[in-house]
């Protein structure tokens, strides 16, 4: 019984190592384990309330239209040219952005089966309304993650 958990742990460590090896060299600022978990939780909550833009095309269109939010980009995209313009757009629009290690994890959090390059977490849904209590929870999580991302970005530059 103990050996099963040992093999499971070693397999998990191996997967984590492969994720880190697949990272693109431009994936900075990269979220640590704790921030990554919080960010993916925020993405999951935003997906439940339809406050999420998925994919490069939707994210770029939303940023150009002036929507504000938190941009979460996967770090293991190949070819990297697909997303190299997104951080520049985010910086021009003063939108905080963060890289996470895996596009698969990002897709799972965003409630899609297809691996996703990037998502934009909005504070309000584009259509319709959500309950005030849910809005407050989402806004609180968003503010917390956004401030941590800004701190991480400021420490880099």
C-alpha positions as CSV (number, residue, x, y, z in Angstrom):
1,X,0.0,0.0,0.0
2,X,2.8,2.4,0.9
3,X,4.6,1.6,-2.4
4,X,1.6,2.7,-4.4
5,X,1.6,6.2,-2.9
6,X,5.4,6.3,-3.5
7,X,5.0,5.5,-7.2
8,X,2.2,7.9,-7.4
9,X,4.3,10.7,-5.8
10,X,7.2,10.0,-8.1
11,X,5.0,10.0,-11.2
12,X,3.5,13.3,-10.1
13,X,7.0,14.8,-9.6
14,X,8.0,13.5,-13.0
15,X,4.9,15.2,-14.6
16,X,5.8,18.5,-12.8
17,X,9.4,18.2,-14.1
18,X,8.2,17.7,-17.7
19,X,6.0,20.7,-17.4
20,X,8.9,22.8,-16.3
21,X,11.1,21.5,-19.1
22,X,8.4,22.4,-21.7
23,X,8.2,26.1,-20.5
24,X,9.0,28.7,-23.0
25,X,12.0,31.0,-22.3
26,X,9.7,34.1,-22.4
27,X,7.4,32.8,-19.7
28,X,8.1,35.5,-17.1
29,X,6.6,36.4,-14.6
30,X,5.9,32.7,-13.9
31,X,3.5,31.9,-11.1
32,X,4.8,29.8,-8.2
33,X,2.9,26.8,-6.9
34,X,0.7,28.8,-4.5
35,X,0.0,31.6,-6.9
36,X,-0.7,29.2,-9.7
37,X,-3.2,27.3,-7.6
38,X,-5.0,30.6,-6.6
39,X,-4.9,31.8,-10.2
40,X,-6.5,28.6,-11.6
41,X,-9.1,28.8,-8.8
42,X,-10.0,32.3,-9.9
43,X,-10.2,31.2,-13.5
44,X,-12.5,28.3,-12.5
45,X,-14.8,30.7,-10.6
46,X,-14.8,33.2,-13.5
47,X,-15.7,30.4,-15.9
48,X,-18.7,29.4,-13.7
49,X,-20.0,33.0,-13.9
50,X,-19.2,33.5,-17.6
51,X,-16.6,36.2,-16.8
52,X,-13.9,34.6,-18.9
53,X,-12.5,35.1,-22.4
54,X,-10.7,32.0,-23.8
55,X,-8.2,31.8,-26.5
56,X,-5.8,34.2,-28.2
57,X,-8.3,35.7,-30.6
58,X,-11.0,36.4,-28.0
59,X,-8.4,37.8,-25.5
60,X,-6.8,40.1,-28.0
61,X,-10.2,41.3,-29.2
62,X,-11.3,42.0,-25.7
63,X,-8.1,43.9,-24.8
64,X,-8.4,46.0,-27.9
65,X,-12.0,46.9,-27.0
66,X,-10.8,48.2,-23.7
67,X,-12.0,45.5,-21.3
68,X,-9.9,45.2,-18.1
69,X,-9.0,42.1,-16.3
70,X,-6.3,39.6,-15.5
71,X,-4.6,37.8,-18.3
72,X,-3.4,34.3,-17.6
73,X,-1.1,32.8,-20.2
74,X,0.1,29.2,-20.5
75,X,3.9,28.9,-20.5
76,X,4.2,25.7,-22.5
77,X,2.9,26.9,-25.9
78,X,4.6,25.7,-29.0
79,X,5.3,27.5,-31.3
80,X,5.7,30.5,-28.9
81,X,5.0,33.0,-31.7
82,X,1.3,32.4,-31.2
83,X,1.2,34.3,-27.9
84,X,4.3,36.6,-28.0
85,X,2.2,39.7,-28.8
86,X,-0.3,39.2,-25.9
87,X,2.0,40.4,-23.0
88,X,2.8,43.6,-25.1
89,X,-0.9,44.3,-25.5
90,X,-1.4,43.8,-21.8
91,X,1.4,46.1,-20.8
92,X,0.1,48.8,-23.2
93,X,-3.4,48.5,-21.7
94,X,-2.1,48.3,-18.0
95,X,-3.6,44.8,-17.6
96,X,-1.7,42.5,-15.2
97,X,-0.6,39.2,-16.8
98,X,0.9,36.0,-15.4
99,X,2.2,32.8,-16.9
100,X,1.2,29.3,-15.6
101,X,3.1,26.2,-16.3
102,X,0.5,24.2,-18.3
103,X,-2.0,24.9,-21.0
104,X,-3.9,21.7,-20.0
105,X,-4.3,22.9,-16.4
106,X,-5.5,26.3,-17.7
107,X,-8.1,24.6,-19.9
108,X,-9.3,22.4,-17.0
109,X,-9.7,25.5,-14.8
110,X,-11.5,27.3,-17.7
111,X,-14.0,24.5,-18.1
112,X,-12.9,23.4,-21.6
113,X,-11.5,20.1,-22.8
114,X,-9.3,21.7,-25.4
115,X,-5.9,23.1,-24.2
116,X,-6.0,26.9,-24.0
117,X,-3.2,29.3,-24.7
118,X,-4.5,32.2,-22.7
119,X,-7.6,33.5,-20.8
120,X,-8.7,36.9,-19.7
121,X,-10.5,37.0,-16.4
122,X,-13.1,39.8,-16.3
123,X,-14.6,41.3,-13.2
124,X,-18.1,41.5,-14.7
125,X,-19.8,39.1,-17.1
126,X,-20.1,40.5,-20.7
127,X,-23.8,39.6,-20.9
128,X,-26.3,39.5,-18.1
129,X,-25.8,39.9,-14.4
130,X,-24.7,37.7,-11.5
131,X,-25.8,37.9,-7.8
132,X,-24.2,40.6,-5.7
133,X,-22.7,38.1,-3.3
134,X,-21.1,36.1,-6.1
135,X,-19.9,39.4,-7.6
136,X,-18.2,40.4,-4.3
137,X,-16.5,36.9,-4.0
138,X,-15.2,37.1,-7.5
139,X,-14.0,40.7,-7.1
140,X,-12.2,39.8,-3.8
141,X,-10.4,36.8,-5.4
142,X,-9.6,38.9,-8.4
143,X,-8.1,41.7,-6.3
144,X,-6.0,39.3,-4.3
145,X,-4.5,37.5,-7.3
146,X,-4.1,40.8,-9.2
147,X,-2.2,42.4,-6.4
148,X,0.1,39.3,-6.1
149,X,0.7,39.3,-9.8
150,X,1.5,43.0,-9.8
151,X,4.0,42.5,-6.9
152,X,5.7,39.7,-8.8
153,X,5.9,41.8,-12.0
154,X,7.3,44.8,-10.1
155,X,10.0,42.6,-8.4
156,X,11.1,41.4,-11.8
157,X,11.6,44.8,-13.4
